[in-house]
């Protein structure tokens, strides 16, 4: 009986963990587009199609950065700098103007700060 209960607890814990991570990347990307597109269009003054491309690029870079926790501090910083430098190039390839790229980067920086603040408030 104890084994069954432990197994059920494991399954529930795994399910909750999987759901919190968002599960399917395609679903996560679609959810991000729905949530971020209107605000990104308004703040960065880009079209909805450009916003979708920006969100896709941002999502891909976040996926790239997932394994950084295992790296040492120096390697992590180097990889982060590489990804960030690549983001600006990819945004310009959409094509976005320099001003739009700066607006997009400011938008994501603002979102990062908001998320950090939420995490700090929850602790």
C-alpha positions in Angstrom: 0.0 0.0 0.0 2.8 2.4 0.9 4.4 1.7 -2.5 1.2 2.6 -4.3 0.8 5.8 -2.4 4.5 6.8 -3.0 4.0 6.0 -6.7 0.9 8.1 -6.9 2.6 11.0 -5.1 5.5 10.7 -7.6 3.1 10.8 -10.6 1.3 13.8 -9.2 4.5 15.6 -8.5 5.9 14.9 -11.9 2.6 16.1 -13.5 2.6 19.3 -11.6 6.3 19.9 -12.4 5.6 19.2 -16.1 2.6 21.5 -16.1 4.6 24.3 -14.5 7.3 24.1 -17.1 4.6 24.5 -19.7 4.8 21.0 -21.2 4.7 21.1 -25.0 7.0 23.8 -26.5 4.5 24.5 -29.3 1.8 25.2 -26.7 4.2 27.3 -24.6 5.1 29.4 -27.7 1.5 29.9 -28.7 0.6 31.0 -25.1 3.5 33.4 -25.2 2.3 34.9 -28.5 -1.2 35.4 -27.1 0.1 37.1 -23.9 3.0 39.1 -25.2 1.9 40.1 -28.7 -0.5 43.0 -27.8 1.9 44.6 -25.4 4.9 44.1 -27.6 3.0 45.7 -30.6 2.0 48.7 -28.5 5.4 49.3 -26.7 7.8 48.5 -29.5 5.6 49.9 -32.3 5.9 46.8 -34.5 3.3 44.9 -36.5 1.7 41.7 -35.2 3.6 39.6 -37.7 6.9 41.2 -36.5 5.9 40.6 -32.9 5.3 36.9 -33.6 8.7 36.6 -35.2 10.3 38.5 -32.2 8.5 36.2 -29.8 9.6 33.1 -31.7 13.3 34.3 -31.7 13.1 35.1 -28.0 11.5 31.6 -27.3 14.3 29.9 -29.2 17.0 31.8 -27.3 15.3 30.9 -24.0 15.4 27.2 -25.0 19.1 27.6 -25.8 19.8 29.0 -22.4 18.0 26.3 -20.4 21.2 24.3 -19.9 23.2 27.2 -18.5 22.7 26.2 -14.9 25.1 23.3 -15.3 27.9 25.5 -16.7 30.5 27.4 -14.6 30.0 31.1 -14.0 32.5 32.2 -16.7 31.1 29.8 -19.3 27.6 30.8 -18.5 28.4 34.5 -19.0 30.1 33.8 -22.3 27.2 31.8 -23.6 24.7 34.4 -22.4 26.7 37.2 -24.2 26.7 35.1 -27.4 23.0 34.5 -27.3 22.3 38.2 -26.5 24.5 39.3 -29.4 22.8 36.9 -31.7 19.3 38.2 -30.7 20.0 41.7 -32.0 21.2 40.3 -35.3 18.1 38.1 -35.6 15.8 40.9 -34.8 17.4 43.1 -37.5 16.9 40.2 -40.0 13.1 40.3 -39.4 13.7 43.3 -40.5 13.4 45.7 -37.6 15.0 49.2 -37.5 17.6 50.0 -34.8 15.0 51.9 -32.9 12.6 49.0 -33.0 15.3 46.6 -31.9 16.1 48.9 -28.9 12.3 49.1 -28.1 12.0 45.3 -28.2 15.1 44.8 -26.0 13.7 47.4 -23.5 10.4 45.5 -23.5 12.0 42.2 -22.6 14.2 43.9 -20.0 11.1 45.4 -18.4 9.4 41.9 -18.4 12.6 40.4 -16.8 12.5 43.0 -14.0 8.8 42.4 -13.4 9.3 38.7 -13.2 12.2 39.1 -10.7 10.0 41.4 -8.6 7.2 38.8 -8.6 9.7 36.1 -7.5 11.0 38.3 -4.7 7.5 39.1 -3.5 6.6 35.4 -3.4 9.5 34.5 -1.2 
